[in-house]
Amino acid sequence: MSAIPQQVLANQKASLDKFLAVQGTFFGGFEKLVDLNLKVIKATLDDVAEKSQQAIEVKDVQEALAFTSGLVQPNAEKALAYSKHVYDIVSGVQADLSKLTEDQIAQGQQQVSEAIEQFSKNAPTGSESAVALLKSSLATANSAYESVNKAAKQAAAAAESNIAAATNATFKAAADAAEATKAPRARRSAA
């Protein structure tokens, strides 16, 4: 058997392996989202049962106001926590896909480099400048890719930092709002 069919078979196998890796990454993320949603549904059902029991035990208007205002902050915190979990899952899938893509690009760069090297060995005399141009172009392309990749990673890190800061600020605002609603009631009860 010649080397070309073997190389074609190897490339097809590598492509299939990459496809399965991407598929596995997506399925893993989907599985985590389903698991998260099942846990949230179970916790919500338990919480609804508990809150329903508490609502039945409310005896007057003051207790009703305290009960309803007490529902706001925990639900806001739960919604933010859920959003954070979803973001973490999606970020994990994105990171895995980025790693697979980087591996694919590195392999492609290696193949191009090997092809240029093979070409340079078999090139006719006088084509040294063309080979040097090809090698220089490959080095420039690799350098540009590394720069873009580095900038993208820095942008992703900055975005993640901003999301974390916004989430923390939202949690603090929700806690402050809950405290603000409790303060007037406490003053009214004391009066």
C-alpha positions in Angstrom: 0.0 0.0 0.0 1.3 3.4 -0.8 1.9 6.3 1.6 -0.9 8.5 0.2 -3.8 6.2 1.0 -2.4 5.6 4.5 -2.1 9.4 4.9 -5.7 9.8 3.7 -6.9 7.2 6.1 -5.0 8.8 9.0 -6.5 12.2 8.1 -10.0 10.8 8.0 -9.5 9.1 11.4 -8.1 12.3 12.9 -11.1 14.2 11.5 -13.5 11.7 13.0 -11.7 11.9 16.3 -12.0 15.7 16.3 -15.6 15.6 15.4 -16.3 13.1 18.3 -14.3 15.4 20.7 -16.4 18.4 19.7 -19.6 16.4 20.0 -18.5 15.1 23.4 -17.8 18.6 24.6 -21.3 19.9 23.5 -23.0 16.8 25.0 -21.1 17.3 28.3 -22.2 20.9 28.5 -25.8 19.9 27.7 -25.6 17.2 30.3 -24.4 19.7 33.0 -27.2 22.1 32.0 -29.9 19.4 32.3 -28.4 18.3 35.7 -28.4 21.9 36.9 -32.0 22.4 35.8 -33.2 19.2 37.5 -31.6 20.4 40.7 -33.2 23.8 40.4 -36.6 22.3 39.7 -36.3 20.0 42.7 -35.1 22.9 45.0 -37.9 25.1 43.7 -40.6 22.5 44.4 -39.2 22.0 47.9 -39.1 25.8 48.4 -42.7 26.3 47.1 -43.9 23.6 49.5 -42.2 25.2 52.4 -43.3 28.7 51.5 -46.9 27.5 51.0 -46.9 26.1 54.5 -45.6 29.4 55.8 -48.2 31.3 53.9 -51.0 29.2 55.4 -49.7 30.1 58.9 -49.8 33.9 58.2 -52.3 35.5 60.7 -52.4 39.2 60.1 -51.4 42.0 57.6 -48.0 42.7 59.2 -47.0 39.1 58.9 -48.2 39.0 55.3 -46.1 42.0 54.5 -43.1 40.5 56.2 -43.7 37.2 54.4 -44.0 38.7 50.9 -41.0 41.1 51.3 -39.0 38.1 52.6 -39.5 36.3 49.3 -37.8 38.9 47.1 -34.2 38.7 48.2 -33.7 34.9 48.3 -35.4 34.6 44.8 -33.1 37.3 43.4 -30.1 35.6 44.8 -31.2 32.2 43.5 -31.7 33.7 40.0 -28.3 35.2 40.1 -26.7 32.0 41.3 -28.5 30.1 38.6 -27.2 32.5 36.0 -23.7 32.2 37.3 -23.9 28.4 37.1 -25.1 28.6 33.5 -22.4 31.0 32.7 -19.8 28.7 34.2 -21.0 25.7 32.2 -21.1 27.7 28.9 -17.6 29.1 29.7 -16.3 25.6 30.3 -17.7 24.4 27.0 -16.2 27.4 25.2 -12.8 26.8 26.8 -12.9 23.1 25.8 -13.8 24.1 22.2 -11.1 26.7 22.2 -8.5 24.1 23.3 -9.7 21.8 20.5 -9.5 24.6 18.0 -6.0 25.6 19.2 -4.8 22.0 18.9 -6.3 21.8 15.4 -4.6 25.0 14.4 -1.2 23.9 15.8 -1.5 20.6 13.9 -2.3 22.5 10.7 0.7 24.8 11.3 2.9 21.8 11.8 1.6 20.2 8.6 2.2 23.3 6.6 5.7 23.6 8.1 6.4 20.0 7.2 5.1 20.6 3.6 7.3 23.6 3.2 10.3 21.7 4.5 9.6 18.8 2.1 9.2 21.3 -0.7 12.5 22.9 0.2 14.3 19.5 0.0 12.9 18.7 -3.4 12.9 22.3 -4.8 15.1 22.9 -7.9 18.2 24.9 -7.6 17.6 28.7 -7.6 14.3 28.5 -5.7 15.9 29.2 -2.4 14.4 32.7 -2.3 10.9 31.3 -2.9 11.4 28.7 -0.1 12.7 31.5 2.2 9.6 33.6 1.3 7.3 30.7 2.2 9.0 30.1 5.5 8.9 33.8 6.3 5.2 34.0 5.4 4.5 31.0 7.7 6.4 32.6 10.6 4.5 35.9 10.1 1.2 34.1 10.0 2.0 32.1 13.1 3.1 35.3 14.9 -0.1 37.1 13.9 -2.2 34.1 15.1 -0.4 34.1 18.5 -1.0 37.9 18.9 -4.7 37.6 18.0 -5.0 34.5 20.3 -3.3 36.4 23.2 -5.5 39.4 22.7 -8.7 37.2 22.6 -7.7 35.5 25.9 -7.0 38.9 27.5 -10.4 40.1 26.3 -12.2 37.0 27.7 -10.4 37.4 31.0 -11.5 41.0 31.2 -15.1 40.1 30.3 -15.1 37.4 33.0 -13.8 39.8 35.5 -16.4 42.4 34.6 -19.2 39.8 34.9 -18.0 38.7 38.3 -17.9 42.4 39.5 -21.4 43.0 38.1 -22.7 39.9 39.8 -21.2 40.9 43.1 -22.6 44.4 42.8 -26.1 42.9 42.0 -25.9 40.6 45.0 -24.9 43.6 47.2 -27.7 45.8 45.8 -30.3 43.0 46.4 -29.1 42.6 50.0 -29.2 46.4 50.5 -32.7 46.6 49.1 -33.8 43.8 51.3 -32.3 45.5 54.4 -34.0 48.8 53.4 -37.4 47.1 53.2 -36.9 45.5 56.6 -35.8 48.8 58.3 -39.2 50.7 57.9 -41.1 47.6 59.2 -38.9 47.4 62.2 -39.5 51.1 63.0 -43.3 50.6 62.6 -43.3 47.6 64.8 -41.4 49.4 67.5 -43.9 52.4 67.4 
